[in-house]
Amino acid sequence: MQVILLDEARFDSFANMHPNHNYYQSSNYGRFVSKHGYNSYYLGLANDSNEIKAATLMIVKNDKSNSKRKMGYAPRGFLIDWNDVELVKEFTEKLKDFLQKRGFTYLKLDPAIVYKEHSIDGKENNLGEEQSGFISKLQELGYIHLGFNNGAETNKSRWEASCVLNSNLVALYNSLSKEARTKIKDSNLFGCKVYRGTSEDISLLYDLIKNPKPDLEYFLDYYHFFSTNKSFEIYFSKLEPSICINSTKAIYENELSKNNELNKQMQNFSNPNREFIINQKMKSDEDLAKYKKNMLDASKLFQEYPQGIIVAATAAIKYGNQVYFIANGIKEEFKDKFPEYIMYWHLFQQYAMQGFSIVNFNGISGNYQNDEKLKYKVELSNRIVEYVGEFDLVINKKGYYTGNKLNPIINWLNAPI
């Protein structure tokens, strides 16, 4: 077998049918990064019958000043059967030969192989021992494992939050955390509605995204390269004050009626449950004050935004059986209305009924339990995964080790691609 260059059509034909398919290993992504300072190459391992047995998109920084130390990157690893030891060995050896003839120093990859699974409360299903064997096998083939980082040191996060979908929407809803379910209900009562945007709304999405962020062209290019097969979508959560007024008024009036009834029961001093009723009345007083404030806030919002206001947004890429949320934004002053929660719950239902199996919030940190910025991702997930991490396949040892000591040039890998 030998490594050959593939055209986009042949690569996609193989990639789309592979069990490890992901949007990072697609010609759409290759064209996207080629617009942002990288060259894209599609490599395949072909047998004597010219059948492709393994393949990868490899991207290379388009920077002539670093030509003496040439690096490639295979985002989310190869499209290969990682359990086929001989196939992995042959692809590795043939790939090294191929890249050595073209002056490469090393190839970086970060396979989407799960090292451990975690619950949102931090409990883990330890797959570490089994996947340590995977790491050892790659090390035997000349790959250098770069460790188990918990932060944003790598190009693609080693930690990801996701929600496994279920066409039984009741089961799907119950798989979410109690916190998420409560916020979804609250957001619905506040009058948050979800709308799909168009290419003309990308600037609105961009305005909602917090700093640091890529420039607007970054998102326009995502739309351009992924909308050709209707893979790129944007959605907005819009606060509708007219709905909010009606719902908050109904809740307030219902609690007021309950509060009056409890007040009557308190007057019966012979009631053996009077202490319980007093406690209920105190709780109702607190709720009544909160619901009254909500009602007043709704009236104020209606006066300020009678036509409603966009308060949250997200961008999604559909590929294979997965959906990847690649960006999100929210107006901070409306954060207490939880608009992102109702938006994502709406999308969970939609994608589940369309036959997708998982939605992916992409990167989080290993310290996800204590990171307030990650709260919505974690609470809306029912699966946290920790991948095996990054590997370098060393091709030119002298150039690799000298470069690592004297010139930390791998920083380009942390560009937002």
The 8 nearest C-alpha neighbors of each residue, nearest first, counted from 0:
[[1, 46, 45, 47, 44, 2, 89, 93],
 [0, 2, 44, 45, 93, 3, 46, 43],
 [3, 1, 44, 43, 93, 45, 94, 42],
 [2, 4, 43, 42, 1, 5, 44, 45],
 [5, 3, 42, 41, 43, 6, 2, 40],
 [6, 4, 41, 42, 10, 9, 3, 43],
 [5, 7, 9, 8, 10, 41, 4, 40],
 [8, 6, 10, 9, 26, 11, 5, 41],
 [9, 7, 11, 10, 6, 12, 26, 5],
 [10, 8, 12, 11, 7, 6, 5, 13],
 [9, 11, 7, 13, 12, 8, 5, 14],
 [12, 10, 14, 8, 13, 9, 15, 7],
 [11, 13, 9, 10, 15, 14, 8, 16],
 [12, 14, 10, 11, 16, 15, 17, 9],
 [15, 13, 11, 17, 16, 12, 20, 10],
 [16, 14, 12, 13, 11, 17, 20, 319],
 [17, 15, 14, 13, 18, 12, 20, 11],
 [16, 18, 14, 20, 19, 15, 13, 78],
 [19, 17, 20, 16, 78, 15, 14, 80],
 [20, 18, 17, 78, 21, 79, 111, 14],
 [21, 19, 17, 18, 14, 15, 24, 78],
 [22, 20, 23, 24, 19, 318, 319, 25],
 [21, 23, 24, 25, 318, 28, 20, 27],
 [24, 22, 21, 25, 28, 74, 75, 29],
 [25, 23, 22, 21, 56, 20, 55, 74],
 [26, 24, 27, 28, 22, 23, 11, 29],
 [25, 27, 29, 28, 7, 30, 11, 24],
 [28, 26, 30, 25, 29, 224, 225, 31],
 [27, 29, 31, 26, 25, 30, 23, 32],
 [28, 30, 26, 31, 27, 32, 39, 33],
 [31, 29, 33, 27, 28, 32, 26, 34],
 [30, 32, 28, 29, 33, 34, 224, 27],
 [33, 31, 35, 34, 29, 30, 37, 28],
 [34, 32, 37, 30, 38, 35, 31, 36],
 [33, 35, 32, 31, 36, 30, 37, 220],
 [36, 34, 32, 33, 37, 31, 416, 217],
 [35, 37, 61, 33, 34, 60, 32, 38],
 [38, 36, 60, 33, 61, 59, 32, 35],
 [37, 39, 59, 33, 58, 61, 60, 40],
 [40, 38, 58, 29, 57, 33, 37, 59],
 [39, 41, 57, 56, 58, 42, 38, 4],
 [42, 40, 56, 5, 4, 55, 57, 10],
 [43, 41, 4, 55, 54, 5, 3, 40],
 [42, 44, 54, 3, 2, 53, 51, 45],
 [43, 45, 2, 53, 51, 1, 52, 54],
 [46, 44, 51, 49, 50, 0, 1, 52],
 [47, 45, 0, 49, 48, 50, 51, 1],
 [46, 48, 49, 0, 45, 50, 1, 51],
 [47, 49, 46, 50, 45, 51, 0, 52],
 [50, 48, 45, 46, 47, 51, 0, 44],
 [51, 49, 45, 48, 46, 52, 47, 44],
 [50, 52, 45, 44, 53, 43, 49, 46],
 [51, 53, 44, 45, 50, 54, 46, 43],
 [54, 52, 79, 44, 43, 78, 51, 55],
 [55, 53, 43, 78, 42, 44, 77, 79],
 [56, 54, 77, 42, 78, 41, 57, 73],
 [55, 57, 41, 24, 40, 73, 42, 58],
 [58, 56, 73, 40, 72, 39, 71, 55],
 [57, 59, 39, 72, 38, 71, 37, 40],
 [60, 58, 71, 38, 37, 61, 70, 72],
 [59, 61, 37, 62, 36, 38, 58, 411],
 [62, 60, 37, 36, 38, 59, 63, 33],
 [61, 63, 64, 60, 65, 66, 36, 37],
 [62, 64, 66, 65, 61, 67, 60, 69],
 [63, 65, 62, 66, 67, 61, 68, 69],
 [66, 64, 63, 67, 68, 62, 69, 408],
 [65, 67, 63, 68, 69, 64, 62, 102],
 [68, 66, 65, 69, 64, 102, 398, 104],
 [69, 67, 66, 65, 104, 70, 398, 103],
 [68, 70, 103, 104, 66, 67, 102, 65],
 [71, 69, 105, 106, 104, 103, 59, 68],
 [70, 72, 106, 59, 58, 57, 107, 105],
 [71, 73, 107, 58, 57, 106, 108, 74],
 [72, 74, 57, 108, 76, 56, 107, 75],
 [75, 73, 76, 108, 23, 72, 109, 24],
 [76, 74, 110, 109, 111, 73, 108, 23],
 [75, 77, 110, 108, 109, 73, 74, 111],
 [78, 76, 55, 79, 54, 73, 75, 110],
 [79, 77, 54, 53, 55, 19, 17, 76],
 [78, 80, 53, 77, 81, 54, 87, 52],
 [79, 81, 82, 83, 78, 87, 86, 53],
 [80, 82, 83, 79, 87, 84, 86, 133],
 [83, 81, 80, 84, 87, 86, 79, 133],
 [84, 82, 86, 81, 80, 85, 87, 79],
 [83, 85, 87, 86, 82, 88, 81, 136],
 [86, 84, 88, 87, 83, 89, 90, 82],
 [85, 87, 89, 83, 88, 84, 90, 80],
 [88, 86, 90, 84, 85, 89, 91, 83],
 [87, 89, 85, 91, 86, 90, 84, 92],
 [90, 88, 86, 92, 91, 87, 93, 85],
 [89, 91, 93, 87, 92, 88, 94, 86],
 [92, 90, 94, 88, 89, 93, 87, 95],
 [91, 93, 89, 95, 94, 90, 88, 96],
 [92, 94, 96, 90, 95, 91, 89, 2],
 [95, 93, 97, 91, 96, 92, 90, 98],
 [96, 94, 92, 98, 97, 93, 99, 394],
 [97, 95, 99, 93, 94, 98, 100, 92],
 [96, 98, 94, 95, 100, 99, 93, 2],
 [97, 99, 101, 95, 100, 103, 96, 94],
 [100, 98, 96, 102, 101, 103, 97, 95],
 [101, 99, 98, 97, 102, 96, 103, 95],
 [102, 100, 98, 99, 103, 97, 96, 69],
 [101, 103, 99, 100, 98, 104, 69, 67],
 [104, 102, 69, 98, 99, 105, 70, 101],
 [105, 103, 395, 394, 69, 68, 70, 399],
 [104, 106, 393, 394, 70, 392, 103, 391],
 [105, 107, 71, 392, 72, 391, 70, 108],
 [108, 106, 391, 72, 390, 71, 73, 392],
 [107, 109, 73, 76, 390, 72, 389, 74],
 [108, 110, 389, 75, 76, 388, 390, 74],
 [111, 109, 76, 75, 112, 108, 77, 388],
 [110, 112, 75, 386, 113, 109, 76, 387],
 [113, 111, 110, 386, 387, 114, 130, 388],
 [112, 114, 386, 115, 385, 387, 384, 111],
 [113, 115, 386, 387, 127, 385, 130, 126],
 [116, 114, 126, 385, 125, 113, 127, 384],
 [115, 117, 384, 124, 123, 383, 385, 125],
 [118, 116, 123, 383, 122, 121, 124, 384],
 [117, 119, 122, 121, 120, 383, 382, 123],
 [118, 120, 121, 377, 117, 383, 378, 381],
 [119, 121, 118, 122, 368, 117, 123, 377],
 [122, 120, 118, 119, 117, 123, 368, 367],
 [123, 121, 118, 117, 120, 124, 119, 116],
 [122, 124, 117, 116, 125, 118, 121, 115],
 [125, 123, 116, 117, 115, 126, 122, 118],
 [124, 126, 115, 127, 123, 116, 128, 114],
 [127, 125, 115, 129, 114, 128, 130, 124],
 [126, 128, 130, 125, 114, 129, 131, 115],
 [127, 129, 131, 130, 126, 132, 125, 114],
 [128, 130, 131, 127, 132, 126, 133, 114],
 [131, 129, 133, 132, 127, 128, 114, 126],
 [130, 132, 134, 128, 133, 129, 127, 135],
 [133, 131, 135, 130, 134, 129, 136, 128],
 [132, 134, 130, 136, 131, 135, 137, 129],
 [133, 135, 131, 137, 132, 136, 138, 130],
 [136, 134, 138, 132, 137, 133, 131, 139],
 [137, 135, 139, 133, 138, 134, 132, 140],
 [136, 138, 140, 134, 139, 142, 135, 133],
 [137, 139, 142, 135, 141, 140, 136, 143],
 [140, 138, 136, 137, 141, 135, 142, 134],
 [141, 139, 137, 138, 142, 136, 88, 91],
 [142, 140, 138, 139, 392, 143, 137, 393],
 [141, 143, 392, 138, 391, 137, 140, 390],
 [144, 142, 391, 390, 138, 145, 392, 141],
 [143, 145, 390, 146, 389, 142, 391, 138],
 [146, 144, 389, 390, 143, 388, 147, 391],
 [145, 147, 144, 148, 388, 389, 387, 390],
 [148, 146, 388, 149, 145, 387, 157, 389],
 [147, 149, 150, 146, 152, 157, 388, 365],
 [150, 148, 365, 364, 147, 366, 151, 157],
 [149, 151, 364, 152, 148, 365, 156, 153],
 [150, 152, 153, 156, 364, 149, 154, 148],
 [151, 153, 150, 154, 148, 413, 156, 149],
 [154, 152, 151, 155, 156, 413, 157, 389],
 [153, 155, 413, 412, 156, 152, 414, 151],
 [156, 154, 153, 157, 362, 109, 75, 74],
 [155, 157, 362, 158, 153, 151, 154, 159],
 [156, 158, 386, 388, 385, 155, 159, 149],
 [159, 157, 385, 156, 363, 362, 384, 364],
 [158, 160, 362, 361, 384, 363, 383, 161],
 [161, 159, 383, 360, 380, 382, 361, 359],
 [162, 160, 359, 380, 382, 360, 358, 383],
 [161, 163, 380, 381, 358, 357, 382, 164],
 [162, 164, 357, 356, 161, 358, 381, 165],
 [165, 163, 356, 357, 351, 162, 171, 166],
 [164, 166, 167, 171, 351, 168, 163, 170],
 [165, 167, 351, 168, 352, 164, 171, 354],
 [168, 166, 165, 170, 169, 171, 351, 164],
 [167, 169, 171, 170, 166, 172, 165, 348],
 [168, 170, 172, 171, 167, 173, 174, 166],
 [171, 169, 173, 168, 167, 172, 174, 165],
 [170, 172, 168, 174, 165, 169, 173, 167],
 [173, 171, 169, 174, 170, 175, 168, 180],
 [172, 174, 170, 175, 171, 169, 176, 180],
 [175, 173, 171, 172, 170, 381, 176, 380],
 [176, 174, 173, 172, 379, 381, 179, 380],
 [175, 177, 179, 178, 378, 180, 174, 379],
 [176, 178, 180, 179, 181, 175, 378, 173],
 [179, 177, 181, 176, 180, 182, 378, 175],
 [178, 180, 182, 176, 378, 181, 177, 379],
 [181, 179, 183, 177, 182, 178, 184, 176],
 [182, 180, 178, 184, 179, 183, 177, 185],
 [181, 183, 185, 179, 184, 180, 186, 337],
 [182, 184, 341, 180, 186, 340, 185, 181],
 [185, 183, 187, 181, 182, 186, 188, 180],
 [186, 184, 182, 188, 187, 183, 189, 181],
 [187, 185, 189, 183, 337, 336, 188, 184],
 [186, 188, 184, 185, 190, 189, 191, 183],
 [189, 187, 185, 190, 186, 246, 184, 243],
 [188, 190, 243, 186, 187, 191, 185, 336],
 [189, 191, 243, 242, 239, 188, 187, 238],
 [192, 190, 238, 237, 187, 186, 189, 239],
 [191, 193, 237, 236, 190, 238, 194, 239],
 [192, 194, 236, 235, 342, 237, 191, 234],
 [195, 193, 235, 234, 196, 236, 192, 237],
 [194, 196, 234, 233, 235, 197, 193, 232],
 [195, 197, 233, 234, 200, 194, 235, 198],
 [198, 196, 199, 200, 195, 233, 201, 232],
 [197, 199, 200, 201, 196, 222, 219, 233],
 [198, 200, 197, 201, 202, 196, 203, 219],
 [201, 199, 203, 198, 197, 202, 196, 204],
 [202, 200, 204, 203, 198, 199, 205, 219],
 [201, 203, 205, 204, 200, 206, 215, 199],
 [204, 202, 206, 200, 201, 205, 207, 199],
 [205, 203, 201, 202, 207, 206, 312, 200],
 [204, 206, 202, 203, 208, 207, 201, 215],
 [205, 207, 203, 204, 208, 202, 209, 328],
 [208, 206, 328, 204, 205, 329, 209, 330],
 [209, 207, 328, 205, 206, 327, 204, 210],
 [210, 208, 211, 207, 328, 212, 206, 329],
 [211, 209, 212, 208, 213, 207, 206, 328],
 [210, 212, 209, 213, 208, 214, 415, 205],
 [211, 213, 210, 214, 209, 208, 205, 415],
 [214, 212, 217, 215, 211, 415, 216, 218],
 [213, 215, 216, 217, 212, 218, 205, 219],
 [214, 216, 217, 218, 219, 205, 213, 202],
 [215, 217, 219, 218, 214, 220, 213, 221],
 [216, 218, 220, 215, 219, 214, 213, 221],
 [219, 217, 221, 220, 216, 215, 222, 201],
 [218, 220, 216, 222, 221, 217, 223, 215],
 [221, 219, 223, 222, 218, 217, 216, 224],
 [222, 220, 218, 219, 224, 223, 225, 217],
 [221, 223, 219, 220, 226, 225, 224, 231],
 [224, 222, 220, 221, 226, 225, 219, 227],
 [223, 225, 221, 27, 222, 226, 220, 31],
 [226, 224, 230, 231, 222, 227, 223, 221],
 [225, 227, 229, 231, 230, 228, 222, 223],
 [226, 228, 225, 229, 224, 223, 230, 222],
 [227, 229, 226, 230, 225, 231, 224, 27],
 [230, 228, 226, 227, 231, 225, 232, 317],
 [231, 229, 317, 225, 226, 316, 228, 232],
 [232, 230, 316, 226, 225, 229, 315, 222],
 [233, 231, 315, 314, 316, 230, 234, 196],
 [232, 234, 314, 196, 313, 195, 315, 197],
 [235, 233, 195, 196, 313, 312, 194, 314],
 [234, 236, 312, 194, 311, 193, 237, 195],
 [235, 237, 193, 311, 192, 342, 310, 338],
 [238, 236, 309, 192, 191, 308, 310, 193],
 [237, 239, 191, 308, 307, 190, 240, 309],
 [238, 240, 307, 190, 241, 242, 191, 237],
 [241, 239, 243, 301, 242, 297, 300, 244],
 [242, 240, 244, 243, 239, 301, 245, 305],
 [243, 241, 190, 240, 245, 244, 239, 246],
 [242, 244, 190, 189, 240, 246, 241, 245],
 [245, 243, 297, 241, 247, 242, 246, 248],
 [244, 246, 248, 242, 243, 247, 249, 241],
 [245, 247, 249, 243, 248, 244, 188, 242],
 [246, 248, 250, 294, 244, 249, 245, 243],
 [247, 249, 251, 245, 246, 250, 294, 244],
 [250, 248, 246, 252, 247, 251, 253, 245],
 [251, 249, 247, 253, 248, 252, 254, 246],
 [250, 252, 248, 254, 290, 253, 249, 255],
 [253, 251, 255, 249, 254, 250, 248, 256],
 [252, 254, 250, 256, 255, 251, 249, 257],
 [255, 253, 257, 251, 256, 252, 258, 287],
 [256, 254, 252, 258, 257, 253, 251, 259],
 [255, 257, 259, 253, 254, 258, 252, 260],
 [258, 256, 254, 260, 255, 259, 261, 253],
 [257, 259, 255, 261, 256, 260, 283, 254],
 [260, 258, 262, 256, 261, 257, 255, 263],
 [259, 261, 263, 257, 262, 258, 256, 264],
 [262, 260, 264, 258, 263, 259, 280, 265],
 [261, 263, 259, 265, 260, 264, 258, 266],
 [264, 262, 260, 261, 265, 266, 259, 267],
 [265, 263, 261, 266, 262, 267, 260, 276],
 [264, 266, 262, 267, 263, 273, 261, 276],
 [267, 265, 264, 263, 268, 262, 273, 269],
 [266, 268, 265, 269, 264, 270, 263, 273],
 [269, 267, 270, 266, 265, 273, 271, 264],
 [268, 270, 267, 271, 273, 272, 266, 265],
 [269, 271, 273, 272, 268, 267, 264, 265],
 [272, 270, 273, 269, 274, 268, 275, 267],
 [273, 271, 275, 270, 274, 276, 269, 277],
 [272, 274, 276, 270, 275, 271, 277, 265],
 [275, 273, 277, 276, 272, 278, 271, 265],
 [274, 276, 278, 272, 273, 277, 279, 280],
 [275, 277, 279, 273, 278, 274, 280, 272],
 [278, 276, 280, 274, 279, 275, 273, 281],
 [279, 277, 281, 275, 280, 276, 282, 274],
 [278, 280, 276, 282, 277, 281, 283, 275],
 [279, 281, 283, 277, 278, 282, 261, 276],
 [282, 280, 284, 278, 283, 279, 277, 285],
 [283, 281, 279, 285, 280, 284, 278, 286],
 [282, 284, 280, 286, 285, 281, 287, 258],
 [285, 283, 287, 281, 282, 286, 280, 288],
 [284, 286, 282, 288, 283, 287, 289, 281],
 [287, 285, 283, 289, 288, 284, 290, 282],
 [286, 288, 284, 290, 289, 285, 283, 291],
 [287, 289, 291, 285, 286, 290, 284, 292],
 [288, 290, 286, 292, 287, 291, 293, 285],
 [291, 289, 293, 287, 251, 292, 288, 286],
 [290, 292, 294, 288, 293, 289, 287, 251],
 [291, 293, 295, 289, 290, 294, 296, 288],
 [294, 292, 290, 296, 291, 295, 297, 247],
 [293, 295, 291, 297, 247, 292, 296, 248],
 [294, 296, 292, 298, 297, 293, 291, 299],
 [297, 295, 293, 299, 298, 294, 292, 300],
 [298, 296, 300, 294, 244, 295, 299, 243],
 [299, 297, 301, 295, 300, 296, 244, 294],
 [298, 300, 296, 302, 297, 301, 295, 303],
 [301, 299, 297, 303, 302, 298, 304, 240],
 [300, 302, 305, 240, 298, 304, 299, 303],
 [301, 303, 299, 300, 304, 305, 298, 240],
 [302, 304, 300, 301, 305, 299, 307, 298],
 [305, 303, 307, 301, 306, 300, 302, 308],
 [304, 306, 301, 307, 302, 303, 240, 241],
 [307, 305, 304, 308, 239, 240, 301, 241],
 [306, 308, 239, 304, 238, 305, 240, 237],
 [307, 309, 238, 237, 310, 304, 306, 239],
 [310, 308, 237, 236, 311, 238, 235, 307],
 [309, 311, 330, 329, 237, 236, 308, 238],
 [312, 310, 329, 236, 328, 235, 339, 338],
 [313, 311, 235, 328, 234, 327, 204, 236],
 [312, 314, 327, 234, 326, 233, 328, 315],
 [315, 313, 233, 326, 324, 232, 325, 327],
 [316, 314, 324, 232, 323, 231, 325, 233],
 [315, 317, 231, 323, 230, 322, 318, 232],
 [318, 316, 322, 230, 321, 323, 231, 315],
 [319, 317, 321, 22, 320, 322, 316, 21],
 [318, 320, 321, 317, 20, 21, 15, 355],
 [319, 321, 355, 356, 318, 357, 322, 354],
 [322, 320, 357, 318, 319, 355, 358, 356],
 [321, 323, 317, 358, 316, 359, 318, 357],
 [324, 322, 359, 316, 315, 358, 325, 360],
 [325, 323, 315, 360, 314, 326, 359, 316],
 [324, 326, 314, 315, 323, 361, 327, 316],
 [327, 325, 314, 313, 324, 328, 208, 315],
 [326, 328, 313, 312, 208, 314, 329, 325],
 [327, 329, 208, 207, 312, 311, 209, 313],
 [328, 330, 311, 207, 310, 331, 312, 208],
 [331, 329, 310, 332, 333, 311, 207, 334],
 [330, 332, 334, 333, 329, 310, 335, 328],
 [331, 333, 330, 334, 335, 329, 310, 336],
 [334, 332, 331, 335, 336, 330, 310, 337],
 [333, 335, 331, 336, 337, 332, 330, 338],
 [334, 336, 337, 333, 332, 338, 331, 186],
 [335, 337, 334, 186, 333, 338, 189, 185],
 [338, 336, 186, 334, 335, 339, 340, 182],
 [339, 337, 340, 336, 341, 186, 236, 311],
 [340, 338, 342, 337, 341, 311, 343, 236],
 [339, 341, 183, 342, 343, 338, 337, 344],
 [340, 342, 183, 344, 343, 339, 338, 186],
 [343, 341, 339, 345, 340, 344, 193, 236],
 [342, 344, 346, 345, 340, 341, 347, 339],
 [343, 345, 347, 341, 346, 342, 340, 348],
 [344, 346, 342, 343, 348, 347, 341, 349],
 [347, 345, 349, 343, 348, 344, 350, 342],
 [348, 346, 344, 350, 349, 345, 351, 343],
 [349, 347, 351, 346, 345, 350, 352, 344],
 [348, 350, 346, 352, 351, 347, 353, 345],
 [349, 351, 353, 347, 352, 355, 348, 346],
 [350, 352, 348, 166, 354, 353, 355, 349],
 [351, 353, 354, 349, 350, 166, 348, 355],
 [354, 352, 350, 351, 355, 349, 348, 166],
 [355, 353, 351, 352, 356, 350, 320, 166],
 [356, 354, 320, 351, 350, 321, 353, 357],
 [357, 355, 164, 320, 321, 163, 354, 351],
 [356, 358, 163, 321, 164, 162, 355, 359],
 [359, 357, 322, 162, 161, 321, 323, 163],
 [358, 360, 161, 323, 361, 322, 324, 160],
 [359, 361, 324, 160, 161, 323, 376, 362],
 [362, 360, 159, 359, 160, 363, 324, 323],
 [361, 363, 159, 156, 158, 360, 364, 160],
 [362, 364, 158, 159, 367, 160, 373, 361],
 [365, 363, 150, 366, 367, 149, 158, 362],
 [364, 366, 149, 367, 158, 150, 363, 148],
 [365, 367, 364, 368, 369, 370, 149, 150],
 [366, 368, 370, 364, 365, 369, 373, 363],
 [369, 367, 366, 370, 120, 121, 119, 374],
 [370, 368, 367, 366, 371, 374, 373, 372],
 [369, 371, 367, 372, 373, 368, 366, 374],
 [370, 372, 374, 373, 369, 368, 367, 375],
 [373, 371, 370, 374, 375, 376, 367, 369],
 [374, 372, 371, 376, 370, 375, 377, 367],
 [373, 375, 377, 371, 376, 372, 378, 370],
 [374, 376, 378, 377, 373, 379, 340, 372],
 [377, 375, 373, 379, 374, 378, 380, 360],
 [376, 378, 380, 374, 379, 375, 119, 373],
 [377, 379, 375, 179, 380, 176, 376, 374],
 [380, 378, 376, 377, 179, 175, 375, 176],
 [381, 379, 162, 161, 377, 378, 382, 160],
 [380, 382, 162, 175, 174, 161, 163, 379],
 [381, 383, 161, 380, 162, 118, 160, 384],
 [384, 382, 160, 117, 116, 159, 118, 161],
 [385, 383, 116, 159, 158, 115, 117, 113],
 [384, 386, 158, 115, 114, 157, 113, 116],
 [387, 385, 113, 114, 157, 388, 112, 111],
 [388, 386, 114, 112, 113, 385, 389, 157],
 [389, 387, 386, 157, 109, 147, 146, 390],
 [388, 390, 109, 145, 108, 144, 391, 387],
 [391, 389, 144, 143, 108, 107, 145, 142],
 [390, 392, 107, 143, 142, 106, 393, 105],
 [391, 393, 142, 106, 105, 141, 107, 394],
 [394, 392, 105, 391, 395, 396, 104, 142],
 [393, 395, 105, 104, 95, 396, 99, 392],
 [394, 396, 104, 398, 397, 393, 399, 105],
 [397, 395, 399, 398, 400, 393, 394, 104],
 [398, 396, 399, 400, 395, 401, 402, 104],
 [397, 399, 401, 395, 396, 402, 400, 104],
 [400, 398, 396, 402, 397, 401, 104, 395],
 [399, 401, 403, 402, 397, 398, 396, 404],
 [402, 400, 398, 404, 403, 399, 397, 405],
 [401, 403, 406, 399, 405, 400, 404, 398],
 [404, 402, 400, 407, 401, 406, 405, 399],
 [403, 405, 401, 402, 406, 400, 407, 399],
 [406, 404, 402, 403, 401, 407, 400, 408],
 [405, 407, 402, 408, 403, 404, 401, 409],
 [408, 406, 403, 409, 405, 402, 410, 404],
 [407, 409, 410, 406, 411, 402, 403, 65],
 [408, 410, 411, 407, 412, 413, 403, 70],
 [411, 409, 412, 408, 413, 407, 414, 154],
 [412, 410, 413, 409, 414, 408, 60, 154],
 [411, 413, 410, 414, 409, 154, 153, 72],
 [412, 414, 154, 411, 410, 415, 153, 152],
 [413, 415, 412, 411, 416, 154, 410, 35],
 [416, 414, 413, 213, 154, 412, 212, 217],
 [415, 414, 32, 35, 413, 154, 31, 412]]
